[in-house]
Amino acid sequence: MKKTHENRTHKITFRLNDQEVKFLDEFSKSAGISRSDTLRNLIRKIQGDASIIKTDKLLQTLNELAAEQGRVNSNINQLAKHANQYSHLDPKVFAQFNSLLARYLDYQEDMNRTFRKIYKSIS
């Protein structure tokens, strides 16, 4: 966001109802910016120059995804433990497990790359 204020010579005044001002205030607070910056960002977004991110909802979603990824990792560890205990299983089962595990690891790597991009874009 540009920090230059010298070009801001126009003052705009308009009215909002209680619901609209509450939404503007909550949105601004969740994004960590002022009302004015929220409205400027909205104008830039309409122009195609900026993205508005509701960081509280984004972080909540990322937290839920990370928790789900942790549960999947736990399940994979349990499957591997059972596979090691029952060595008399058909080798095709091991081959299929290894194939699925490789696919999962690819997905996990893609997710981690995406998480890093998201963190970089909001920090």
Sequence and secondary structure as in RCSB ss.txt:
>XXXX:A:sequence
MKKTHENRTHKITFRLNDQEVKFLDEFSKSAGISRSDTLRNLIRKIQGDASIIKTDKLLQTLNELAAEQGRVNSN
INQLAKHANQYSHLDPKVFAQFNSLLARYLDYQEDMNRTFRKIYKSIS
>XXXX:A:secstr
     TT          HHHHHHHHHHHHHHTS HHHHHHHHHHHHHTS     HHHHHHHHHHHHHHHHHHHHH
HHHHHHHHHH TTS HHHHHHHHHHHHHHHHHHHHHHHHHHHHHHHH 
